[in-house]
Amino acid sequence: MNTPPAASSTHLVLIPSYNPGRTVVDTVRAARRHWNPVWVVVDGSTDGSDAWLREMAGQDPGLRVIVQAVNQGKGAAVLEGIRQARAAGFTHALTMDSDGQHPADRIPAFMATSQAQPAAMVLGKPVFGPEAPALRVNGRKVSNAWANLETLWAGIGDSLYGFRVYPIAPLMQVMRGQRFMRRFDFDPEAVVRLCWAGVPPVNLDAPVRYLDASEGGVSHFRYLRDNTLLTWMHTRLFLGFVLRLPLLAWRRLRPPEKRP
């Protein structure tokens, strides 16, 4: 590793991780090259990655590993990470996947944008390569359309891409306010509910890689199960949108200089 970056007291990288195999080691190393500190929440993994990461953390003061004994889902892992981060004084967390899909070299740019606009959430807008599965690329358009309707077109560039910077306090508030957002539904529901809470989105382009099995790629997406979960999520969010429509419309009609 080259000279590590200076430690931030406000912004950290948070990596929820479930059975990524050895790929997580490369992901964490890449993140550490670009930011300090990096925290990993091992969400009940059974692939031995907790031991590898603990060994790395023993030699790297900029890396912290939190281990959950039982798999609870991505959202639950993020919630535990931000809970501990807030207790340690951090105000913002950049989330990224452990499977190597997200661009670690974009971390500094996302953090700089967040530091310049701390009230906002900085959302990655994926730029897909030719290897991206067409079913996944086209399928996310449906979720994005729903998310933009449910926020009255507040400006969400992509509702599913998990490479993003959250302000911790409002994210904790919306997650503790209801029992959902704990599994695959976390990413899209988080941006919708944060928009409802008045947190503005800022979109930045970021490439995404889909690794095949020979490259160590691991996917926990289950087409029927997770699309059913997303359908139920958007049903709930649409009902919430209807209840909030007067407030959202009022915000849209306000002059730009008076918007949050």
C-alpha positions as a Markdown table, in Angstrom:
| # | Residue | x | y | z |
|---|---|---|---|---|
| 1 | Met | 0.0 | 0.0 | 0.0 |
| 2 | Asn | 1.2 | 3.5 | -0.8 |
| 3 | Thr | 1.1 | 6.3 | 1.8 |
| 4 | Pro | -2.4 | 6.0 | 3.3 |
| 5 | Pro | -4.7 | 9.0 | 3.2 |
| 6 | Ala | -5.2 | 11.1 | 6.3 |
| 7 | Ala | -8.0 | 9.9 | 8.5 |
| 8 | Ser | -11.3 | 11.7 | 8.3 |
| 9 | Ser | -13.2 | 12.4 | 11.5 |
| 10 | Thr | -16.5 | 12.9 | 9.7 |
| 11 | His | -16.7 | 10.6 | 6.7 |
| 12 | Leu | -16.0 | 6.8 | 6.5 |
| 13 | Val | -16.4 | 4.1 | 4.0 |
| 14 | Leu | -18.8 | 1.4 | 5.1 |
| 15 | Ile | -18.9 | -2.0 | 3.4 |
| 16 | Pro | -21.7 | -4.5 | 4.2 |
| 17 | Ser | -20.5 | -7.9 | 3.3 |
| 18 | Tyr | -22.1 | -11.4 | 3.0 |
| 19 | Asn | -20.1 | -14.4 | 1.6 |
| 20 | Pro | -18.2 | -12.5 | -1.0 |
| 21 | Gly | -15.2 | -14.9 | -1.0 |
| 22 | Arg | -11.7 | -13.6 | -1.4 |
| 23 | Thr | -13.0 | -10.7 | -3.5 |
| 24 | Val | -13.7 | -8.8 | -0.3 |
| 25 | Val | -9.9 | -8.6 | 0.4 |
| 26 | Asp | -9.3 | -6.8 | -2.9 |
| 27 | Thr | -12.3 | -4.6 | -2.4 |
| 28 | Val | -11.1 | -3.5 | 1.1 |
| 29 | Arg | -7.5 | -2.9 | -0.1 |
| 30 | Ala | -8.8 | -0.8 | -3.0 |
| 31 | Ala | -11.0 | 1.2 | -0.6 |
| 32 | Arg | -8.2 | 1.7 | 1.8 |
| 33 | Arg | -5.9 | 3.1 | -0.9 |
| 34 | His | -8.4 | 5.9 | -1.4 |
| 35 | Trp | -9.9 | 6.5 | 2.0 |
| 36 | Asn | -9.3 | 6.3 | 5.8 |
| 37 | Pro | -11.1 | 4.9 | 7.7 |
| 38 | Val | -12.9 | 1.9 | 6.1 |
| 39 | Trp | -15.3 | -0.2 | 8.1 |
| 40 | Val | -16.6 | -3.6 | 7.1 |
| 41 | Val | -19.8 | -5.2 | 8.6 |
| 42 | Val | -19.6 | -8.9 | 8.1 |
| 43 | Asp | -23.2 | -10.0 | 8.0 |
| 44 | Gly | -23.2 | -13.6 | 9.2 |
| 45 | Ser | -20.8 | -14.7 | 6.5 |
| 46 | Thr | -19.8 | -18.4 | 6.5 |
| 47 | Asp | -17.0 | -18.2 | 3.9 |
| 48 | Gly | -14.2 | -17.4 | 6.3 |
| 49 | Ser | -14.0 | -13.8 | 5.2 |
| 50 | Asp | -14.4 | -12.6 | 8.8 |
| 51 | Ala | -11.0 | -14.2 | 9.6 |
| 52 | Trp | -9.3 | -12.7 | 6.6 |
| 53 | Leu | -10.6 | -9.3 | 7.4 |
| 54 | Arg | -9.8 | -9.4 | 11.1 |
| 55 | Glu | -6.2 | -10.4 | 10.1 |
| 56 | Met | -6.1 | -7.3 | 7.8 |
| 57 | Ala | -7.5 | -5.1 | 10.5 |
| 58 | Gly | -4.8 | -6.3 | 13.0 |
| 59 | Gln | -2.2 | -4.8 | 10.7 |
| 60 | Asp | -4.1 | -1.7 | 9.6 |
| 61 | Pro | -5.5 | 0.9 | 12.1 |
| 62 | Gly | -7.5 | 2.4 | 9.3 |
| 63 | Leu | -9.7 | -0.7 | 9.0 |
| 64 | Arg | -12.3 | -1.8 | 11.4 |
| 65 | Val | -14.3 | -5.1 | 11.2 |
| 66 | Ile | -17.8 | -5.5 | 12.8 |
| 67 | Val | -19.0 | -9.1 | 12.8 |
| 68 | Gln | -22.7 | -10.0 | 13.0 |
| 69 | Ala | -23.2 | -13.7 | 14.0 |
| 70 | Val | -26.3 | -14.2 | 12.0 |
| 71 | Asn | -27.2 | -12.9 | 8.5 |
| 72 | Gln | -29.7 | -10.2 | 8.8 |
| 73 | Gly | -29.6 | -8.5 | 5.4 |
| 74 | Lys | -27.8 | -5.5 | 3.8 |
| 75 | Gly | -29.9 | -2.9 | 5.4 |
| 76 | Ala | -29.5 | -4.3 | 8.8 |
| 77 | Ala | -25.7 | -4.4 | 8.3 |
| 78 | Val | -25.7 | -0.8 | 7.2 |
| 79 | Leu | -27.8 | 0.2 | 10.2 |
| 80 | Glu | -25.4 | -1.5 | 12.7 |
| 81 | Gly | -22.5 | 0.2 | 10.9 |
| 82 | Ile | -23.9 | 3.7 | 11.0 |
| 83 | Arg | -25.1 | 3.2 | 14.6 |
| 84 | Gln | -21.6 | 2.5 | 15.7 |
| 85 | Ala | -20.2 | 5.2 | 13.3 |
| 86 | Arg | -22.4 | 7.9 | 14.8 |
| 87 | Ala | -21.4 | 6.9 | 18.3 |
| 88 | Ala | -17.8 | 7.4 | 17.2 |
| 89 | Gly | -18.6 | 10.9 | 16.0 |
| 90 | Phe | -18.9 | 10.3 | 12.2 |
| 91 | Thr | -21.6 | 12.2 | 10.3 |
| 92 | His | -21.5 | 10.6 | 6.8 |
| 93 | Ala | -20.9 | 7.1 | 5.4 |
| 94 | Leu | -20.1 | 6.0 | 1.9 |
| 95 | Thr | -21.6 | 2.6 | 1.3 |
| 96 | Met | -20.1 | 0.2 | -1.3 |
| 97 | Asp | -20.5 | -3.5 | -2.0 |
| 98 | Ser | -17.9 | -6.0 | -1.1 |
| 99 | Asp | -18.0 | -7.9 | -4.4 |
| 100 | Gly | -15.8 | -5.6 | -6.5 |
| 101 | Gln | -18.5 | -4.1 | -8.6 |
| 102 | His | -18.1 | -0.5 | -7.3 |
| 103 | Pro | -15.3 | 1.9 | -8.2 |
| 104 | Ala | -13.0 | 2.5 | -5.3 |
| 105 | Asp | -11.2 | 5.2 | -7.2 |
| 106 | Arg | -14.3 | 7.3 | -7.2 |
| 107 | Ile | -14.4 | 7.4 | -3.4 |
| 108 | Pro | -12.5 | 10.7 | -3.0 |
| 109 | Ala | -14.8 | 12.5 | -5.5 |
| 110 | Phe | -17.9 | 11.3 | -3.8 |
| 111 | Met | -16.6 | 12.3 | -0.4 |
| 112 | Ala | -15.5 | 15.7 | -1.6 |
| 113 | Thr | -19.0 | 16.3 | -3.0 |
| 114 | Ser | -20.5 | 15.3 | 0.3 |
| 115 | Gln | -18.2 | 17.5 | 2.3 |
| 116 | Ala | -19.2 | 20.4 | 0.1 |
| 117 | Gln | -22.9 | 19.6 | 0.4 |
| 118 | Pro | -23.3 | 17.9 | 3.8 |
| 119 | Ala | -27.1 | 18.1 | 3.9 |
| 120 | Ala | -27.4 | 16.0 | 0.6 |
| 121 | Met | -27.0 | 12.4 | -0.2 |
| 122 | Val | -24.6 | 11.7 | -3.0 |
| 123 | Leu | -25.9 | 9.0 | -5.3 |
| 124 | Gly | -23.9 | 7.0 | -7.8 |
| 125 | Lys | -25.4 | 6.8 | -11.2 |
| 126 | Pro | -24.2 | 3.6 | -12.8 |
| 127 | Val | -22.3 | 3.6 | -16.1 |
| 128 | Phe | -22.6 | 0.0 | -17.3 |
| 129 | Gly | -20.0 | -1.9 | -19.3 |
| 130 | Pro | -20.8 | -4.4 | -22.1 |
| 131 | Glu | -20.7 | -7.3 | -19.6 |
| 132 | Ala | -23.7 | -6.1 | -17.7 |
| 133 | Pro | -26.6 | -8.5 | -17.9 |
| 134 | Ala | -29.4 | -6.9 | -20.0 |
| 135 | Leu | -32.1 | -8.3 | -17.7 |
| 136 | Arg | -30.6 | -6.5 | -14.7 |
| 137 | Val | -29.9 | -3.2 | -16.6 |
| 138 | Asn | -33.4 | -3.0 | -18.1 |
| 139 | Gly | -35.1 | -4.3 | -14.9 |
| 140 | Arg | -33.8 | -1.5 | -12.8 |
| 141 | Lys | -35.5 | 1.0 | -15.1 |
| 142 | Val | -38.8 | -0.1 | -13.5 |
| 143 | Ser | -37.6 | 0.5 | -10.0 |
| 144 | Asn | -36.2 | 3.9 | -11.0 |
| 145 | Ala | -39.5 | 5.0 | -12.6 |
| 146 | Trp | -41.3 | 4.0 | -9.4 |
| 147 | Ala | -38.8 | 5.8 | -7.2 |
| 148 | Asn | -39.1 | 9.0 | -9.2 |
| 149 | Leu | -42.9 | 8.9 | -9.1 |
| 150 | Glu | -42.9 | 8.3 | -5.3 |
| 151 | Thr | -40.7 | 11.3 | -4.8 |
| 152 | Leu | -42.5 | 13.5 | -7.3 |
| 153 | Trp | -39.3 | 13.6 | -9.5 |
| 154 | Ala | -37.0 | 14.9 | -6.8 |
| 155 | Gly | -34.0 | 14.0 | -8.9 |
| 156 | Ile | -33.0 | 10.4 | -8.1 |
| 157 | Gly | -30.6 | 9.3 | -10.8 |
| 158 | Asp | -30.6 | 5.6 | -9.9 |
| 159 | Ser | -32.5 | 4.0 | -7.0 |
| 160 | Leu | -30.6 | 0.7 | -6.8 |
| 161 | Tyr | -26.9 | 1.5 | -7.1 |
| 162 | Gly | -25.4 | 1.1 | -3.7 |
| 163 | Phe | -22.3 | 3.2 | -4.2 |
| 164 | Arg | -23.4 | 6.4 | -2.4 |
| 165 | Val | -22.8 | 8.8 | 0.5 |
| 166 | Tyr | -25.5 | 9.1 | 3.2 |
| 167 | Pro | -25.8 | 11.7 | 6.0 |
| 168 | Ile | -26.0 | 9.3 | 8.9 |
| 169 | Ala | -28.4 | 11.1 | 11.2 |
| 170 | Pro | -31.4 | 11.3 | 8.8 |
| 171 | Leu | -30.7 | 7.8 | 7.5 |
| 172 | Met | -30.9 | 6.4 | 11.1 |
| 173 | Gln | -34.1 | 8.3 | 11.7 |
| 174 | Val | -35.9 | 6.9 | 8.7 |
| 175 | Met | -34.7 | 3.4 | 9.4 |
| 176 | Arg | -35.7 | 3.4 | 13.0 |
| 177 | Gly | -39.1 | 4.8 | 12.1 |
| 178 | Gln | -40.2 | 1.5 | 10.5 |
| 179 | Arg | -39.2 | -2.2 | 10.3 |
| 180 | Phe | -38.5 | -2.4 | 6.6 |
| 181 | Met | -35.3 | -1.5 | 4.7 |
| 182 | Arg | -33.4 | -4.4 | 6.2 |
| 183 | Arg | -32.6 | -6.6 | 3.2 |
| 184 | Phe | -32.4 | -6.1 | -0.6 |
| 185 | Asp | -35.1 | -3.4 | -0.3 |
| 186 | Phe | -32.6 | -1.1 | 1.5 |
| 187 | Asp | -31.1 | 0.9 | -1.3 |
| 188 | Pro | -34.2 | 2.0 | -3.2 |
| 189 | Glu | -36.3 | 2.6 | 0.0 |
| 190 | Ala | -33.5 | 4.6 | 1.6 |
| 191 | Val | -33.4 | 7.2 | -1.2 |
| 192 | Val | -37.2 | 7.5 | -1.4 |
| 193 | Arg | -37.6 | 8.0 | 2.4 |
| 194 | Leu | -34.7 | 10.4 | 2.6 |
| 195 | Cys | -36.2 | 12.4 | -0.2 |
| 196 | Trp | -39.5 | 12.5 | 1.8 |
| 197 | Ala | -37.5 | 13.7 | 4.8 |
| 198 | Gly | -36.1 | 16.6 | 2.8 |
| 199 | Val | -32.6 | 15.2 | 2.0 |
| 200 | Pro | -31.8 | 16.4 | -1.5 |
| 201 | Pro | -30.0 | 13.9 | -3.9 |
| 202 | Val | -26.9 | 14.8 | -5.8 |
| 203 | Asn | -26.0 | 12.4 | -8.7 |
| 204 | Leu | -22.5 | 11.5 | -9.8 |
| 205 | Asp | -21.6 | 9.0 | -12.6 |
| 206 | Ala | -19.8 | 5.9 | -11.5 |
| 207 | Pro | -18.8 | 2.8 | -13.5 |
| 208 | Val | -20.1 | -0.6 | -12.4 |
| 209 | Arg | -18.5 | -4.0 | -13.1 |
| 210 | Tyr | -20.3 | -7.3 | -13.3 |
| 211 | Leu | -17.8 | -9.9 | -12.5 |
| 212 | Asp | -18.3 | -13.5 | -13.7 |
| 213 | Ala | -17.6 | -16.6 | -11.5 |
| 214 | Ser | -14.1 | -16.9 | -12.9 |
| 215 | Glu | -13.3 | -13.4 | -11.7 |
| 216 | Gly | -14.7 | -14.1 | -8.3 |
| 217 | Gly | -18.1 | -12.6 | -8.9 |
| 218 | Val | -20.8 | -13.5 | -6.4 |
| 219 | Ser | -24.5 | -12.5 | -6.7 |
| 220 | His | -27.0 | -13.0 | -3.9 |
| 221 | Phe | -29.8 | -11.7 | -6.1 |
| 222 | Arg | -32.7 | -14.1 | -6.4 |
| 223 | Tyr | -35.0 | -13.1 | -9.3 |
| 224 | Leu | -38.4 | -14.2 | -7.9 |
| 225 | Arg | -37.7 | -13.6 | -4.2 |
| 226 | Asp | -36.1 | -10.2 | -4.6 |
| 227 | Asn | -38.5 | -8.9 | -7.3 |
| 228 | Thr | -41.4 | -9.9 | -5.0 |
| 229 | Leu | -39.7 | -8.0 | -2.2 |
| 230 | Leu | -39.3 | -4.9 | -4.5 |
| 231 | Thr | -42.9 | -5.1 | -5.6 |
| 232 | Trp | -44.2 | -5.1 | -2.0 |
| 233 | Met | -41.8 | -2.3 | -1.2 |
| 234 | His | -43.0 | -0.1 | -4.0 |
| 235 | Thr | -46.6 | -0.9 | -3.1 |
| 236 | Arg | -45.9 | 0.5 | 0.4 |
| 237 | Leu | -44.0 | 3.4 | -0.9 |
| 238 | Phe | -46.7 | 4.4 | -3.3 |
| 239 | Leu | -49.3 | 4.4 | -0.5 |
| 240 | Gly | -46.8 | 6.6 | 1.5 |
| 241 | Phe | -46.4 | 8.8 | -1.5 |
| 242 | Val | -50.2 | 9.4 | -1.8 |
| 243 | Leu | -50.3 | 10.5 | 1.9 |
| 244 | Arg | -47.4 | 12.8 | 1.4 |
| 245 | Leu | -48.4 | 14.2 | -2.0 |
| 246 | Pro | -49.5 | 17.6 | -0.7 |
| 247 | Leu | -46.2 | 18.1 | 1.1 |
| 248 | Leu | -44.1 | 16.9 | -1.9 |
| 249 | Ala | -46.1 | 19.1 | -4.3 |
| 250 | Trp | -45.6 | 22.1 | -2.0 |
| 251 | Arg | -41.9 | 21.5 | -2.0 |
| 252 | Arg | -41.8 | 21.3 | -5.8 |
| 253 | Leu | -43.7 | 24.6 | -6.1 |
| 254 | Arg | -41.4 | 26.5 | -3.8 |
| 255 | Pro | -38.8 | 28.8 | -5.4 |
| 256 | Pro | -35.5 | 27.0 | -6.0 |
| 257 | Glu | -33.6 | 29.2 | -3.5 |
| 258 | Lys | -36.0 | 28.1 | -0.7 |
| 259 | Arg | -35.8 | 24.4 | -1.4 |
| 260 | Pro | -33.8 | 22.2 | 1.0 |
